[in-house]
Amino acid sequence: MTDTLEGVRCTPEIPAEAPRLYPLADLLEAWAADANAARDAYESGKPRGPITGLARLDRELGGFLTPGLHVLHGEPGTGKSAFALQAAATCGAPAVFVTTEMSPLELLRRITARVTGTYLGRLRSGELTPGTSLELATRAAKACPMLALLDATQAYAPPWQLGDEGPGILEAAEAWRERHEAAPCLVVVDSLHTWADAAPRPFATGEYDSLNAAIAELKRLATRLGAPVLAVAEQNRAAMGTGKQSASAGTRKFEYVGESVLALLREGKDWQPDAAGEYAVSVKLAKNRNGATGPKVSLRFHGALQTFREA
């Protein structure tokens, strides 16, 4: 038995839950549990789930990243990977960063640059002694104990275990959050387009079908985990710089399925760094099921330090 999405046969290993009829009275127990969780978070000041670490953006998102698929897109150079990596490292919950493009060692360099305030180029150039370089990397690792990197640069990482191929993203995320004895977690996929392209999809006939299948799989993954999945997406050329819902390249399923669609935008006529080496950017909530759609949060991005902060 297989699930079908616009003619694409999807992986059948995790079947969709059967539809269920809910008389309104049957929802009251779940309502009470949700209300108690919301009140506890309100009184304690502790988010109910993973956050981006950017205070105003988190408020606009309803206080945390809700379970489901979230999409981040932006023009080349706006720092999509840096944004997603910073969010994963500072989300306050166990996070699994699925990397399909950059090696784990390169990602550790970027984390080290942000955590220690060391320019990324200095970590590559050899000007630091090996001992100093290792000391900086050790500091970064200790500062991000709940972040793990899943290397999908050399082999495809399936959404869940497929036959005898070994554990997938689902199993890795479950094991990581169990290790930290935590209920919430965050999964980041960087990037969704590269991940979809690497998947063995004999029934998908092109990029459009492959992306639709990948989006459906990540949505199901988020449902099974009861957690947010943040997917980094490419932008289509026609929409670059607009921050529209439909700016993600390849298919409109991004905005239909996503809990939120975040668009990184360059700000200013001439996009140049200021005296501190920071670029003016903003993140626009092009879609937001848990708050207002349309607000823009002003940010500063320091490429050499791989750091985002609110302006």
N, C-alpha and C positions, 0 to 999 in steps of 0.2 A: 504493500500500500504506500502511495506517495502523496505528498502535498503538492498542489499546483499553484503557481503564481504567474498569471498571464502566459500560460503555456510552458513555463519552465518547471521541470521536475526537480523538486528540492529533496535534500537528504532526508530519508525516512526514519533515521535512528531515534530521534526524539519526537514522538508524535504530538501533534497539537492536542491540548485538552479539549474534551468534548464540550460543546456549548451547554450552558446550564441556565435554567429559568430561575429567576430570583423574585419571589414576592417581596415587596418592600420591607415587610416586617422581618424577613430573613436576613436583612442587611444590618439590623440594629446592633447585633453583637460586634460585628466588624467595625461599625461606626464608633461604638464606645471604645474599642481598643485603639482606633486611630485617634480619637479625641484625647484619650489619656496620653498617648505618645506625643501628640502635639503640645499638650499642656506641660508635660515633663520637659520637653525641649525648650519651651518658652520660659519656664521658671529657672531652669539650670543654665540657659544660654548655650547649651551644647546642641549642635545641629543634629538633625535626625538621620542624616546620611552624609555621604561624601560631599565636599564643597570644592569650589575652584580656588579658594584662598584669597579671592579679590572681593572685599566686603560688599561694595555696592552691587556688583554683578550677582553675588549670591543672594542679596536681598531681592533683586529683580527676578531671580529664578525661583523665588518662593522659600528661600532659606537654605536650600540644598539641591543637589542633583537627584531628582526623583528617579525611581526605577524605570527603565526604558531606554530607548536609543536617543542619544544626543549627537548632533552633527556640528562640527567646526569646519568652516571653510574660509578661504581668504586668498588674496593674490600671492604669487611667489614672493618670498622675502619678507612677508609680514610677520613671520615667526610662529606659524601654525604648530610645528613640532615643539618649539620651545614653550609655547603656551600650554600645550597638552602635557608635556613632561613636567612643567612646574605644577600644574594642577594635580597630576598623579602623585607628585612628591609631597604636596602640602594638603591633600584632601582630608586628612584626619582619619583615614581608614586604610585597611590593606588595599593595595592597588597593584594590578598587573598591567604592565605596558607592553603590548604586542608590537614589536618593531619589525617592519617588513622592508625597510629601506636602509636604516643606519645600524651599524653593528652595536652590540651592547657596550663595547669598550668606548666607542665614540659617544654614546649616550652618557656613560659615566663621566667622560670629560666635560660634557655640557652641564651635567649636574654639579660637578666639581667647580666649574667656573661660577655658577650661580651661588652655590653655598659658601664658597671661600672668597669670592670677590676677585678671583684670578682671571685675567683675560684668557679667553679660549686659545688664542694663538700661542701664548706662553706655555700652555700645557702640551702643545704639539711640537714646538720648535727645538726642544733639547736644551734650552738655556737654563732650565732648572736641573739641579742635580737629581739623580734617581731617588735618593732618599727624601728630598723635599717634595718631589712630585708624588711619591707614594704617600707621604704624610698628608698632603692635601686631599688625595683621593680617599684616604681612610677617614678623614674628617667628614667628607661628603657622604660616605656610606653610613657612618654613625648617625648623621643628621637625618637620614631617610630610611629608617629601619623597616618601614612597612611597604616599601616600594620594591617590586621585583620586575625584571625584564625577561620577556619571553621572546627568544630569538626566532623570528620567522623569515630571516634574510636568506637562509640557505635551503630551507624546506618549508613547505606549507604547514601552517598551524590550523588544523580543522576546528570548527566551532565546538565540537565535542568529539569524544573518541569514536573513531570509525573502524570497526572490525578489530584487526590486530595492529593497527598503525600506532598505538600508544595513546596517551592522554591528549586531549585537546584543550582549548582555552577554558571550557567549562570546568574540567577536572583540575586544571592548574589553579584557577581562581578559587575553587572550593577548598583545595588543599591549603592555599596560601592564607585564606581567611580563617580556616580552622587552626592553623598554626598560631595565629594571633588571637584566637578565641574571640572573634568579632563576627557580628551578624552582617553589618553593611560592608560593602567592598566596591571597588571601582575597576572597570576594565577599559583600557584605552587601546584603540587599534589605529596605528599610524603606518600607512594610510589605507583607507578602505579600498581605494581603487587598485592599489598594488596587491592587497590581500585577495581581492576578488579575482584579479587577473591570474594569480598563482594557483587558484583552486582547480582541481580536476572536475570539470562540469561537462560531461559528455552530452548533456541534453540542452545546454545553453549555447545558442548559435551566434552570439556576438556580445559586445561590451554591454549593451543595454540589458540583455537577459542575465548576464553574469552579475551585474550590479544589483538588479532586482532580487536575484537569488541571495546574494550576499547580505543585502539589507534585511531580507526576511529572516535569514539565519541569525543575524545579530539581534534582531528584535526578539526572536525566540530565546536566544542566549540570555538576554536581559531578563526575560520573564522567568526562565528557570532559575537564575541566580537571585531574582528579586532585587536587582541592583542596576545602577546606571552603566551604560556602555557608551563611551565617548568615541566617536569615529571621526578621524581627520579626513577631509574630502578635498579633492581638487575643485577648482572653479572652472566654469565654462568661460571661454574668452569673451563672449558677448556681454556677460554680466560682471566682468571684473571691475571692482571698485564701486559697485552699486549696493552690495549687501542685501540683495533680494533673497526671499525664501528660495526661489528656484535657481539660485546661482551655482549650486553644486553641479558638477559636470556629469552628464550621462543619463540621468533619469529624475523625474519629479517625485519618485518614491521617497527621496530624502525628506522633503518637507511634509509629505503626507503621513509618514510613519513616525517622524521624530517628535520627541517630547519638547525639544528645543532645537533651534537652528541658530548657531552663533556665527556671525560674520566678522572677521578681522578686516579693518579698513585702514588705509593710509590716510593721514590727515595733513592738510596743508598743500599749497600749490606746488611747491618744490620740496619733495620728500628728502630732507637732509637731516643729519643728526644735529642736536644742539650742542652747546659747549660742554655738556656732561656726557656726550656720546649717545644720547637717547633719541629715539625717533618717536614722533607723535602718531599714535594709532588709536583706534577705538574699536570696541566690540559692540556690534549691533545685535539686539535680540530680534532676528528676522522672523522667528516663530517662538512662542513661549506659552505652553499650555498651563503653566502654573503662575502666571503673572501677566503683565502687560507686554504686548508685542509692539516692537518699534523703538523702544528706548536705546540710546547709545551711551556706553560708559567709556569715558576718556581714559586712555592708558599711556604709559611710556614704556618703550621697548629698547633694551640695551642689548644689541646683538652680541657684542664681545663678551658680555657677562651672562647672556641667555636668561635675562630677567625681565619680567613684566611687573609693573606697579601701577596703581591707580594714580591718575594725575591730580 
